């Protein structure tokens, strides 16, 4: 049985127990969340990663997208990205590879990946058979092969129906989801309904057999602020709500993907609407990006949106790197994206008073008060960068003899507020 089916039967699986331990929650509480579909544990029986619970009542998770394109990268580079993503705290990783060698890359990543790994099957389908007229049997073949290989969750753009395409094409940026655009082009050419929607029950059969979690893709997510919260986006969301019910009825774990580019004042509405329409299925959002004019800094921009999204109910944030809108991210971009979104998720968890969320912050504050630099670095979200900045500051100091002293070069010994506070406390 799937995690969902076992939870419904009253079984606390080893995965549920492990998630409860990580989250500092009662195992029965987590079991009920999974049974109700308000949390998922992506855990393909052929992969068995370290269990990760995704749901808005759990700690906010982050995903890192990696994968080669038809123009850039190689299997070795993607393996390096995986290592960096997980080292800096990605809770899940998605392989979005296109072109040749996608099966080989995915196998190599699965062999090395101890966190849940996701894919978007339409990328491999189009890479193998082209985008003109792929068939239902080819869709099912790829999904089955990926499930047997061990993929823990898959993004399926089954909610983008034929009747929504013309509505979306009236937008400023049209359809910006790569999977959504491929399927929309297929529907326009063939005149048929979305094949992922048409064969959805057969997809569910495969997912149930291997306990693959479905991530219902938002093929009509807005690609700019001007397109946010429009008719096309919400029409697809309504269909995703129907598909959530079908997944749960089949015993398949399911989460829902969301926007995209959204102004800050619309984020709360988007989060609450998904909870209502999709019966509180875990919401997995890309960003959202809250301004459109900061190419090169979109990891900051999207991190701000992600923090608000998580605060208002998103369960998992898909990171955005500095290369968003510019090119395929390299290893350093992956690191920057992961750290930016760990910050966003952590800030939201603190604001929501989730169990244990602030302990790290209180501990680093104690270390700062004690001028325990090494303890500060060990508690930092990016210890390497913190150490590097300290090294640079010491090298730039005008007093070389004071390198390593219990103060920083911002204030020096005489103007250090922390040292003054310590003296005042002693005098009291």
DOMIZA-770820 format. One record per residue (C-alpha): residue number from 1; residue in three letters; z, y, x. Coordinates in steps of 0.1 Angstrom, whole numbers, plus 2048, in hexadecimal, padded with zeros to 3 digits. Layout:
N
+-----+-----+-----+-----+-----+
!   i !  aa !  zz !  yy !  xx !
+-----+-----+-----+-----+-----+
! NUM ! ala !   Z !   Y !   X !
...
+-----+-----+-----+-----+-----+
***
This chain:
428
+-----+-----+-----+-----+-----+
!   i !  aa !  zz !  yy !  xx !
+-----+-----+-----+-----+-----+
!   1 ! unk ! 800 ! 800 ! 800 !
!   2 ! unk ! 7FB ! 824 ! 80A !
!   3 ! unk ! 819 ! 83B ! 813 !
!   4 ! unk ! 814 ! 84A ! 7F0 !
!   5 ! unk ! 815 ! 828 ! 7DE !
!   6 ! unk ! 833 ! 81C ! 7F2 !
!   7 ! unk ! 846 ! 83C ! 7EB !
!   8 ! unk ! 83F ! 839 ! 7C6 !
!   9 ! unk ! 84D ! 815 ! 7C8 !
!  10 ! unk ! 86E ! 823 ! 7D5 !
!  11 ! unk ! 867 ! 818 ! 7F9 !
!  12 ! unk ! 873 ! 82D ! 816 !
!  13 ! unk ! 859 ! 824 ! 82F !
!  14 ! unk ! 85F ! 826 ! 855 !
!  15 ! unk ! 848 ! 845 ! 855 !
!  16 ! unk ! 85C ! 856 ! 839 !
!  17 ! unk ! 87C ! 84E ! 84C !
!  18 ! unk ! 86E ! 85D ! 86C !
!  19 ! unk ! 862 ! 87C ! 85A !
!  20 ! unk ! 884 ! 881 ! 84A !
!  21 ! unk ! 895 ! 87E ! 86C !
!  22 ! unk ! 87E ! 898 ! 87B !
!  23 ! unk ! 882 ! 8B0 ! 85E !
!  24 ! unk ! 8A8 ! 8AB ! 85B !
!  25 ! unk ! 8A4 ! 8A1 ! 837 !
!  26 ! unk ! 8B0 ! 884 ! 822 !
!  27 ! unk ! 897 ! 867 ! 823 !
!  28 ! unk ! 899 ! 864 ! 7FD !
!  29 ! unk ! 890 ! 889 ! 7F9 !
!  30 ! unk ! 871 ! 883 ! 80F !
!  31 ! unk ! 868 ! 863 ! 7FD !
!  32 ! unk ! 868 ! 876 ! 7DC !
!  33 ! unk ! 851 ! 892 ! 7EA !
!  34 ! unk ! 838 ! 878 ! 7F6 !
!  35 ! unk ! 83A ! 865 ! 7D5 !
!  36 ! unk ! 833 ! 885 ! 7C2 !
!  37 ! unk ! 816 ! 88E ! 7D9 !
!  38 ! unk ! 828 ! 8AE ! 7E4 !
!  39 ! unk ! 829 ! 8A1 ! 808 !
!  40 ! unk ! 811 ! 88A ! 81B !
!  41 ! unk ! 815 ! 875 ! 83B !
!  42 ! unk ! 7F2 ! 870 ! 84A !
!  43 ! unk ! 7F5 ! 84E ! 85A !
!  44 ! unk ! 7D6 ! 837 ! 85B !
!  45 ! unk ! 7E1 ! 813 ! 85E !
!  46 ! unk ! 7C8 ! 810 ! 87B !
!  47 ! unk ! 7D7 ! 82D ! 88F !
!  48 ! unk ! 7FC ! 830 ! 887 !
!  49 ! unk ! 803 ! 852 ! 897 !
!  50 ! unk ! 826 ! 861 ! 89A !
!  51 ! unk ! 82E ! 868 ! 875 !
!  52 ! unk ! 829 ! 88C ! 86A !
!  53 ! unk ! 833 ! 899 ! 848 !
!  54 ! unk ! 81E ! 8B5 ! 838 !
!  55 ! unk ! 82C ! 8C7 ! 81A !
!  56 ! unk ! 839 ! 8EA ! 812 !
!  57 ! unk ! 85D ! 8DD ! 810 !
!  58 ! unk ! 85A ! 8D0 ! 833 !
!  59 ! unk ! 856 ! 8E3 ! 854 !
!  60 ! unk ! 834 ! 8F5 ! 855 !
!  61 ! unk ! 81B ! 8E1 ! 869 !
!  62 ! unk ! 7FD ! 8ED ! 87D !
!  63 ! unk ! 7DC ! 8DD ! 884 !
!  64 ! unk ! 7C5 ! 8E3 ! 8A2 !
!  65 ! unk ! 79F ! 8DE ! 89E !
!  66 ! unk ! 78D ! 8D1 ! 8BC !
!  67 ! unk ! 76B ! 8C0 ! 8C0 !
!  68 ! unk ! 74A ! 8C5 ! 8D2 !
!  69 ! unk ! 72C ! 8D7 ! 8C3 !
!  70 ! unk ! 707 ! 8CF ! 8C8 !
!  71 ! unk ! 706 ! 8EA ! 8E2 !
!  72 ! unk ! 727 ! 8E8 ! 8F4 !
!  73 ! unk ! 743 ! 8D1 ! 902 !
!  74 ! unk ! 746 ! 8AC ! 90B !
!  75 ! unk ! 75E ! 88F ! 904 !
!  76 ! unk ! 773 ! 898 ! 923 !
!  77 ! unk ! 777 ! 8BC ! 918 !
!  78 ! unk ! 781 ! 8B2 ! 8F5 !
!  79 ! unk ! 79B ! 899 ! 903 !
!  80 ! unk ! 7A9 ! 8B6 ! 917 !
!  81 ! unk ! 7AB ! 8CC ! 8F8 !
!  82 ! unk ! 7BE ! 8B0 ! 8E6 !
!  83 ! unk ! 7D7 ! 8AF ! 902 !
!  84 ! unk ! 7DD ! 8D4 ! 902 !
!  85 ! unk ! 7DF ! 8D6 ! 8DC !
!  86 ! unk ! 7FA ! 8BB ! 8D9 !
!  87 ! unk ! 80C ! 8C8 ! 8F8 !
!  88 ! unk ! 811 ! 8EA ! 8E8 !
!  89 ! unk ! 81B ! 8DD ! 8C7 !
!  90 ! unk ! 7FE ! 8D5 ! 8B0 !
!  91 ! unk ! 80B ! 8BD ! 894 !
!  92 ! unk ! 7E8 ! 8B0 ! 88C !
!  93 ! unk ! 7C6 ! 8B3 ! 89C !
!  94 ! unk ! 7A3 ! 8B2 ! 88C !
!  95 ! unk ! 784 ! 8A6 ! 89F !
!  96 ! unk ! 767 ! 8BB ! 892 !
!  97 ! unk ! 74D ! 8AE ! 8AA !
!  98 ! unk ! 729 ! 8B0 ! 8A2 !
!  99 ! unk ! 709 ! 8A3 ! 8B2 !
! 100 ! unk ! 709 ! 884 ! 8C8 !
! 101 ! unk ! 726 ! 86E ! 8D4 !
! 102 ! unk ! 73C ! 878 ! 8B6 !
! 103 ! unk ! 748 ! 853 ! 8B2 !
! 104 ! unk ! 750 ! 850 ! 8D7 !
! 105 ! unk ! 763 ! 871 ! 8D8 !
! 106 ! unk ! 777 ! 868 ! 8B9 !
! 107 ! unk ! 780 ! 846 ! 8C7 !
! 108 ! unk ! 78C ! 856 ! 8E8 !
! 109 ! unk ! 7A0 ! 870 ! 8D5 !
! 110 ! unk ! 7B0 ! 856 ! 8BE !
! 111 ! unk ! 7BA ! 840 ! 8DB !
! 112 ! unk ! 7CC ! 85E ! 8EB !
! 113 ! unk ! 7D9 ! 86F ! 8CC !
! 114 ! unk ! 7FC ! 869 ! 8C0 !
! 115 ! unk ! 7FA ! 883 ! 8A4 !
! 116 ! unk ! 7E5 ! 87E ! 884 !
! 117 ! unk ! 7C0 ! 884 ! 88B !
! 118 ! unk ! 7A8 ! 891 ! 871 !
! 119 ! unk ! 783 ! 894 ! 86D !
! 120 ! unk ! 768 ! 8A2 ! 857 !
! 121 ! unk ! 750 ! 885 ! 850 !
! 122 ! unk ! 733 ! 89A ! 845 !
! 123 ! unk ! 72F ! 8A5 ! 869 !
! 124 ! unk ! 728 ! 882 ! 875 !
! 125 ! unk ! 712 ! 87A ! 857 !
! 126 ! unk ! 6FC ! 898 ! 85E !
! 127 ! unk ! 6FD ! 891 ! 884 !
! 128 ! unk ! 6F0 ! 86D ! 87E !
! 129 ! unk ! 6D8 ! 871 ! 860 !
! 130 ! unk ! 6D0 ! 897 ! 85E !
! 131 ! unk ! 6D9 ! 8AF ! 842 !
! 132 ! unk ! 6BA ! 8AB ! 82D !
! 133 ! unk ! 6C2 ! 88D ! 816 !
! 134 ! unk ! 6DE ! 877 ! 822 !
! 135 ! unk ! 6E8 ! 85C ! 80A !
! 136 ! unk ! 708 ! 851 ! 7F9 !
! 137 ! unk ! 708 ! 830 ! 80C !
! 138 ! unk ! 707 ! 844 ! 82D !
! 139 ! unk ! 724 ! 859 ! 822 !
! 140 ! unk ! 739 ! 83A ! 81A !
! 141 ! unk ! 72E ! 829 ! 83A !
! 142 ! unk ! 73B ! 846 ! 850 !
! 143 ! unk ! 75B ! 84A ! 83C !
! 144 ! unk ! 762 ! 824 ! 83F !
! 145 ! unk ! 75A ! 824 ! 864 !
! 146 ! unk ! 771 ! 841 ! 86B !
! 147 ! unk ! 78C ! 832 ! 856 !
! 148 ! unk ! 789 ! 811 ! 869 !
! 149 ! unk ! 78A ! 824 ! 889 !
! 150 ! unk ! 7AB ! 833 ! 880 !
! 151 ! unk ! 7A5 ! 857 ! 873 !
! 152 ! unk ! 7C5 ! 862 ! 861 !
! 153 ! unk ! 7B7 ! 87C ! 84A !
! 154 ! unk ! 794 ! 888 ! 840 !
! 155 ! unk ! 787 ! 8A8 ! 832 !
! 156 ! unk ! 770 ! 8A1 ! 815 !
! 157 ! unk ! 75E ! 8BF ! 805 !
! 158 ! unk ! 75C ! 8AE ! 7E3 !
! 159 ! unk ! 766 ! 8CD ! 7CE !
! 160 ! unk ! 747 ! 8E1 ! 7D6 !
! 161 ! unk ! 732 ! 8DA ! 7B7 !
! 162 ! unk ! 70D ! 8E2 ! 7B2 !
! 163 ! unk ! 715 ! 8FD ! 798 !
! 164 ! unk ! 72A ! 910 ! 7B0 !
! 165 ! unk ! 710 ! 915 ! 7CB !
! 166 ! unk ! 6FD ! 932 ! 7BC !
! 167 ! unk ! 71E ! 944 ! 7B5 !
! 168 ! unk ! 728 ! 941 ! 7D9 !
! 169 ! unk ! 706 ! 94D ! 7E6 !
! 170 ! unk ! 70C ! 96F ! 7D6 !
! 171 ! unk ! 728 ! 975 ! 7EF !
! 172 ! unk ! 726 ! 98C ! 80D !
! 173 ! unk ! 728 ! 96E ! 824 !
! 174 ! unk ! 71E ! 952 ! 80D !
! 175 ! unk ! 72B ! 92F ! 817 !
! 176 ! unk ! 73D ! 930 ! 838 !
! 177 ! unk ! 74C ! 90D ! 838 !
! 178 ! unk ! 736 ! 8F8 ! 84E !
! 179 ! unk ! 73B ! 8D9 ! 839 !
! 180 ! unk ! 737 ! 8ED ! 819 !
! 181 ! unk ! 717 ! 8FD ! 825 !
! 182 ! unk ! 708 ! 8DB ! 82F !
! 183 ! unk ! 710 ! 8CC ! 80D !
! 184 ! unk ! 704 ! 8EB ! 7FA !
! 185 ! unk ! 6E2 ! 8E9 ! 80D !
! 186 ! unk ! 6E0 ! 8C4 ! 804 !
! 187 ! unk ! 6E6 ! 8CB ! 7DF !
! 188 ! unk ! 6CC ! 8E8 ! 7DF !
! 189 ! unk ! 6B2 ! 8D2 ! 7EF !
! 190 ! unk ! 6B8 ! 8B2 ! 7DA !
! 191 ! unk ! 6C3 ! 8C2 ! 7B9 !
! 192 ! unk ! 6DF ! 8A8 ! 7B7 !
! 193 ! unk ! 704 ! 8AC ! 7B3 !
! 194 ! unk ! 71B ! 8AC ! 7D2 !
! 195 ! unk ! 719 ! 888 ! 7DE !
! 196 ! unk ! 73D ! 889 ! 7EA !
! 197 ! unk ! 747 ! 891 ! 7C6 !
! 198 ! unk ! 730 ! 877 ! 7B7 !
! 199 ! unk ! 73E ! 85A ! 7CC !
! 200 ! unk ! 761 ! 867 ! 7CE !
! 201 ! unk ! 771 ! 848 ! 7BF !
! 202 ! unk ! 760 ! 832 ! 7D9 !
! 203 ! unk ! 76D ! 849 ! 7F4 !
! 204 ! unk ! 790 ! 845 ! 7E5 !
! 205 ! unk ! 78D ! 81F ! 7E7 !
! 206 ! unk ! 787 ! 822 ! 80D !
! 207 ! unk ! 7A3 ! 83B ! 812 !
! 208 ! unk ! 7BC ! 825 ! 7FF !
! 209 ! unk ! 7B3 ! 806 ! 813 !
! 210 ! unk ! 7BB ! 817 ! 834 !
! 211 ! unk ! 7D4 ! 832 ! 828 !
! 212 ! unk ! 7BE ! 84F ! 832 !
! 213 ! unk ! 7CA ! 870 ! 824 !
! 214 ! unk ! 7B0 ! 885 ! 814 !
! 215 ! unk ! 7AE ! 8AA ! 81C !
! 216 ! unk ! 79A ! 8BA ! 800 !
! 217 ! unk ! 785 ! 8D3 ! 812 !
! 218 ! unk ! 77F ! 8F6 ! 805 !
! 219 ! unk ! 759 ! 8F8 ! 80A !
! 220 ! unk ! 75A ! 91A ! 7F9 !
! 221 ! unk ! 776 ! 92A ! 80C !
! 222 ! unk ! 770 ! 950 ! 811 !
! 223 ! unk ! 761 ! 959 ! 833 !
! 224 ! unk ! 76A ! 97E ! 831 !
! 225 ! unk ! 783 ! 994 ! 81F !
! 226 ! unk ! 768 ! 9A0 ! 806 !
! 227 ! unk ! 763 ! 97C ! 7FA !
! 228 ! unk ! 788 ! 973 ! 7F6 !
! 229 ! unk ! 796 ! 966 ! 7D5 !
! 230 ! unk ! 775 ! 966 ! 7C3 !
! 231 ! unk ! 766 ! 951 ! 7A7 !
! 232 ! unk ! 757 ! 938 ! 7BF !
! 233 ! unk ! 777 ! 932 ! 7D3 !
! 234 ! unk ! 78C ! 92C ! 7B4 !
! 235 ! unk ! 772 ! 918 ! 7A1 !
! 236 ! unk ! 772 ! 8FF ! 7BE !
! 237 ! unk ! 798 ! 900 ! 7BF !
! 238 ! unk ! 799 ! 8F5 ! 79A !
! 239 ! unk ! 783 ! 8D7 ! 7A3 !
! 240 ! unk ! 79A ! 8CF ! 7C0 !
! 241 ! unk ! 7B7 ! 8CE ! 7A8 !
! 242 ! unk ! 7A4 ! 8B3 ! 794 !
! 243 ! unk ! 79D ! 89F ! 7B3 !
! 244 ! unk ! 7C2 ! 8A1 ! 7BD !
! 245 ! unk ! 7CA ! 88E ! 79D !
! 246 ! unk ! 7B0 ! 874 ! 7A4 !
! 247 ! unk ! 7BD ! 86F ! 7C8 !
! 248 ! unk ! 7E1 ! 86A ! 7BC !
! 249 ! unk ! 7D6 ! 853 ! 7A0 !
! 250 ! unk ! 7C5 ! 83D ! 7BA !
! 251 ! unk ! 7E3 ! 83D ! 7D1 !
! 252 ! unk ! 7D2 ! 852 ! 7EB !
! 253 ! unk ! 7E5 ! 86E ! 7FD !
! 254 ! unk ! 7D5 ! 890 ! 7F9 !
! 255 ! unk ! 7D9 ! 8B4 ! 805 !
! 256 ! unk ! 7C3 ! 8D2 ! 7FD !
! 257 ! unk ! 7B2 ! 8EA ! 815 !
! 258 ! unk ! 7B2 ! 910 ! 80F !
! 259 ! unk ! 7A5 ! 931 ! 81B !
! 260 ! unk ! 798 ! 940 ! 831 !
! 261 ! unk ! 796 ! 966 ! 833 !
! 262 ! unk ! 7AF ! 976 ! 81B !
! 263 ! unk ! 7BF ! 999 ! 81A !
! 264 ! unk ! 7E4 ! 998 ! 81E !
! 265 ! unk ! 7EB ! 9A3 ! 7FA !
! 266 ! unk ! 7D8 ! 985 ! 7EC !
! 267 ! unk ! 7E9 ! 96A ! 801 !
! 268 ! unk ! 806 ! 964 ! 7EA !
! 269 ! unk ! 7EF ! 961 ! 7CC !
! 270 ! unk ! 7DA ! 948 ! 7DE !
! 271 ! unk ! 7F7 ! 932 ! 7E8 !
! 272 ! unk ! 807 ! 932 ! 7C5 !
! 273 ! unk ! 7E6 ! 92B ! 7B4 !
! 274 ! unk ! 7E0 ! 90C ! 7C9 !
! 275 ! unk ! 803 ! 900 ! 7C1 !
! 276 ! unk ! 7FC ! 904 ! 79C !
! 277 ! unk ! 7D9 ! 8F7 ! 79B !
! 278 ! unk ! 7DE ! 8D9 ! 7B3 !
! 279 ! unk ! 801 ! 8CF ! 7A7 !
! 280 ! unk ! 811 ! 8DA ! 7C8 !
! 281 ! unk ! 7FC ! 8C3 ! 7DE !
! 282 ! unk ! 801 ! 8CE ! 803 !
! 283 ! unk ! 7EC ! 8ED ! 80A !
! 284 ! unk ! 7DA ! 8ED ! 82C !
! 285 ! unk ! 7CD ! 910 ! 834 !
! 286 ! unk ! 7B5 ! 91E ! 84E !
! 287 ! unk ! 7C8 ! 93D ! 859 !
! 288 ! unk ! 7C2 ! 950 ! 843 !
! 289 ! unk ! 7B1 ! 96C ! 857 !
! 290 ! unk ! 7BE ! 98D ! 849 !
! 291 ! unk ! 7A6 ! 9A5 ! 85A !
! 292 ! unk ! 781 ! 9A0 ! 863 !
! 293 ! unk ! 77D ! 9B9 ! 880 !
! 294 ! unk ! 790 ! 9A8 ! 89D !
! 295 ! unk ! 779 ! 98E ! 8AD !
! 296 ! unk ! 78A ! 981 ! 8CC !
! 297 ! unk ! 7AC ! 986 ! 8BC !
! 298 ! unk ! 7A8 ! 971 ! 89D !
! 299 ! unk ! 7C5 ! 959 ! 8A8 !
! 300 ! unk ! 7DC ! 977 ! 8A3 !
! 301 ! unk ! 7CC ! 983 ! 883 !
! 302 ! unk ! 7CC ! 960 ! 874 !
! 303 ! unk ! 7EF ! 959 ! 880 !
! 304 ! unk ! 7FC ! 976 ! 86C !
! 305 ! unk ! 7EA ! 969 ! 84D !
! 306 ! unk ! 7F7 ! 946 ! 855 !
! 307 ! unk ! 81B ! 952 ! 857 !
! 308 ! unk ! 818 ! 961 ! 834 !
! 309 ! unk ! 805 ! 943 ! 827 !
! 310 ! unk ! 821 ! 92C ! 833 !
! 311 ! unk ! 83C ! 942 ! 825 !
! 312 ! unk ! 82C ! 941 ! 803 !
! 313 ! unk ! 826 ! 91C ! 802 !
! 314 ! unk ! 80C ! 90F ! 81A !
! 315 ! unk ! 816 ! 8EE ! 82A !
! 316 ! unk ! 7FF ! 8ED ! 848 !
! 317 ! unk ! 7EC ! 908 ! 85B !
! 318 ! unk ! 7CB ! 902 ! 86C !
! 319 ! unk ! 7CB ! 916 ! 88C !
! 320 ! unk ! 7B1 ! 930 ! 894 !
! 321 ! unk ! 7A8 ! 937 ! 8B9 !
! 322 ! unk ! 79C ! 957 ! 8CA !
! 323 ! unk ! 779 ! 948 ! 8C8 !
! 324 ! unk ! 778 ! 947 ! 8A2 !
! 325 ! unk ! 757 ! 958 ! 898 !
! 326 ! unk ! 74B ! 958 ! 8BC !
! 327 ! unk ! 747 ! 935 ! 8CA !
! 328 ! unk ! 756 ! 912 ! 8D1 !
! 329 ! unk ! 77A ! 915 ! 8DE !
! 330 ! unk ! 782 ! 909 ! 901 !
! 331 ! unk ! 7A3 ! 8FA ! 90C !
! 332 ! unk ! 7B3 ! 91C ! 911 !
! 333 ! unk ! 7A8 ! 928 ! 8EF !
! 334 ! unk ! 7B8 ! 908 ! 8E0 !
! 335 ! unk ! 7D9 ! 910 ! 8F1 !
! 336 ! unk ! 7D9 ! 934 ! 8E5 !
! 337 ! unk ! 7D1 ! 929 ! 8C1 !
! 338 ! unk ! 7EC ! 90F ! 8C0 !
! 339 ! unk ! 807 ! 926 ! 8CE !
! 340 ! unk ! 7FD ! 942 ! 8B6 !
! 341 ! unk ! 800 ! 92A ! 898 !
! 342 ! unk ! 820 ! 91A ! 8A4 !
! 343 ! unk ! 82E ! 93D ! 8A3 !
! 344 ! unk ! 821 ! 943 ! 880 !
! 345 ! unk ! 82E ! 922 ! 873 !
! 346 ! unk ! 850 ! 926 ! 884 !
! 347 ! unk ! 855 ! 94A ! 876 !
! 348 ! unk ! 84E ! 93E ! 853 !
! 349 ! unk ! 866 ! 921 ! 856 !
! 350 ! unk ! 881 ! 938 ! 862 !
! 351 ! unk ! 87B ! 94F ! 845 !
! 352 ! unk ! 87C ! 932 ! 82D !
! 353 ! unk ! 89D ! 925 ! 83C !
! 354 ! unk ! 890 ! 902 ! 843 !
! 355 ! unk ! 8A8 ! 8EA ! 853 !
! 356 ! unk ! 8AD ! 8F1 ! 878 !
! 357 ! unk ! 890 ! 90A ! 87A !
! 358 ! unk ! 8A5 ! 925 ! 88C !
! 359 ! unk ! 8B8 ! 910 ! 8A4 !
! 360 ! unk ! 89F ! 915 ! 8C0 !
! 361 ! unk ! 8A0 ! 93B ! 8BB !
! 362 ! unk ! 8C6 ! 93C ! 8BC !
! 363 ! unk ! 8C6 ! 926 ! 8DB !
! 364 ! unk ! 8AD ! 93D ! 8EE !
! 365 ! unk ! 8C2 ! 95B ! 8E4 !
! 366 ! unk ! 8E1 ! 94B ! 8F4 !
! 367 ! unk ! 8CC ! 945 ! 913 !
! 368 ! unk ! 8C0 ! 969 ! 914 !
! 369 ! unk ! 8E4 ! 975 ! 911 !
! 370 ! unk ! 8ED ! 95F ! 92F !
! 371 ! unk ! 8CE ! 969 ! 943 !
! 372 ! unk ! 8C5 ! 944 ! 944 !
! 373 ! unk ! 8A1 ! 948 ! 94B !
! 374 ! unk ! 899 ! 923 ! 94F !
! 375 ! unk ! 8A9 ! 91B ! 92D !
! 376 ! unk ! 895 ! 938 ! 91D !
! 377 ! unk ! 875 ! 929 ! 92B !
! 378 ! unk ! 87D ! 906 ! 920 !
! 379 ! unk ! 883 ! 912 ! 8FC !
! 380 ! unk ! 864 ! 927 ! 8FB !
! 381 ! unk ! 846 ! 91D ! 8E6 !
! 382 ! unk ! 831 ! 921 ! 905 !
! 383 ! unk ! 847 ! 91C ! 923 !
! 384 ! unk ! 82B ! 91E ! 93C !
! 385 ! unk ! 821 ! 941 ! 931 !
! 386 ! unk ! 844 ! 94E ! 930 !
! 387 ! unk ! 84A ! 941 ! 954 !
! 388 ! unk ! 829 ! 951 ! 95F !
! 389 ! unk ! 832 ! 973 ! 951 !
! 390 ! unk ! 855 ! 972 ! 962 !
! 391 ! unk ! 844 ! 969 ! 983 !
! 392 ! unk ! 82B ! 986 ! 97F !
! 393 ! unk ! 847 ! 99F ! 976 !
! 394 ! unk ! 85B ! 995 ! 995 !
! 395 ! unk ! 83D ! 998 ! 9AC !
! 396 ! unk ! 836 ! 9BB ! 99E !
! 397 ! unk ! 85B ! 9C6 ! 9A3 !
! 398 ! unk ! 862 ! 9E3 ! 9BB !
! 399 ! unk ! 882 ! 9D1 ! 9C6 !
! 400 ! unk ! 877 ! 9B0 ! 9D5 !
! 401 ! unk ! 89B ! 9A8 ! 9DF !
! 402 ! unk ! 8A5 ! 9A6 ! 9BA !
! 403 ! unk ! 88C ! 98B ! 9B1 !
! 404 ! unk ! 89E ! 970 ! 99C !
! 405 ! unk ! 8BA ! 988 ! 992 !
! 406 ! unk ! 8CA ! 986 ! 970 !
! 407 ! unk ! 8B6 ! 9A2 ! 960 !
! 408 ! unk ! 891 ! 9A9 ! 95B !
! 409 ! unk ! 87A ! 9C4 ! 969 !
! 410 ! unk ! 878 ! 9D6 ! 948 !
! 411 ! unk ! 89A ! 9E7 ! 94D !
! 412 ! unk ! 8A8 ! 9DC ! 96E !
! 413 ! unk ! 8CE ! 9D7 ! 974 !
! 414 ! unk ! 8DA ! 9FA ! 96A !
! 415 ! unk ! 8C7 ! 9FE ! 949 !
! 416 ! unk ! 8CA ! 9DA ! 93C !
! 417 ! unk ! 8D8 ! 9DA ! 919 !
! 418 ! unk ! 8E2 ! 9B6 ! 91B !
! 419 ! unk ! 8F7 ! 9BC ! 93A !
! 420 ! unk ! 907 ! 9DB ! 92B !
! 421 ! unk ! 90F ! 9C7 ! 90B !
! 422 ! unk ! 920 ! 9AC ! 920 !
! 423 ! unk ! 935 ! 9C7 ! 932 !
! 424 ! unk ! 93F ! 9D7 ! 910 !
! 425 ! unk ! 949 ! 9B5 ! 902 !
! 426 ! unk ! 95F ! 9AE ! 921 !
! 427 ! unk ! 970 ! 9D1 ! 91D !
! 428 ! unk ! 977 ! 9C9 ! 8F9 !
+-----+-----+-----+-----+-----+
***
